């Protein structure tokens, strides 16, 4: 669920061909764009990194790498890439929108507010940026900064019912408006009410998660899943927290339920496999991680788990080969490097 409603789902900025105008760079760059549009983000990332070797200071390439990593939930890699893009081109609105979205997903509301400051600098007539910035400040626990943001908004655009309502919400400590649009006084119909409820619960859940209140965040995500929409991101975040809390049996049940709605999500099979691994059910874990790999053949994280299970089943040589393949696919974890170097499985 993208809360910054003005960002297109695939972050489809108008393609910008890297400045180094060679046939090979153009061919690779547009090949990467095709893979992104086909939602093969692992392949797209691989291609864009090849372009980067030939055009190392091109902001557009870093942007595309950031998008591909974001779509694979590789948030640190996405953050590093989009920071590089904005350092090379400080006046590209798409780059700052991408940065705001990365920090929203990470739950770093202060950094998100900083990115929104840049969007306001570039597009001062977009009122929704001002609202989003104040919402980010609120989630960061900075009510005074949020109020100052509303003051700035009123100075530029004049008073409004939406602005009055937003200020009242700060004063009363009640729900926060959704990102990406002005808050409305009343939902138009029951569907809008349900959507507003889910988005407010989502914001609260992410805020609790950031503060380290995992049980509290889990309770909010479960409330979202009781609604009609049942957005995929809520399933994924529920599973993440259940894993962190070592609720492995619950992980299996949750992921199996999610698969009835989202049957082609590779990561759901991975969650099941990981939980089964912790429950020492290795054969069942192998079956599920293989299903994940069949859906996402180039995912180094899935390869690593599969290799771990092979090693524990006595197939050390096969495991080593697959660990190396996982590393080549982009899995850069230090633990994976140790497994390869020490030729042994590590918890």
Secondary structure, DSSP 8 states (H G I E B T S, - for coil): --SSTTS-TT--------SS--HHHHHHHHHHHHHHHTT-HHHHHHHHHHHHHHSTT-HHHHHHHHHHHHHTT-HHHHHHHHHHHHHH-TT-HHHHHHHHHHHHHHT-HHHHHHHHHHHHHH-TT-HHHHHHHHHHHHHTT-HHHHHHHHHHHHHHH---HHHHHHHHHHHHT-----TTS---SS-SSHHHHHHHHHHHHHHHHHHHHHTT-HHHHHHHHHHHHTSSS--HHHHHHHHHHHHHTT-HHHHHHHHHHHHHH-TT-HHHHHHHHHHHHHTT-HHHHHHHHHHHHHHSTT-HHHHHHHHHHHHHTT-HHHHHHHHHHHHHTT---HHHHHHHHHTS---
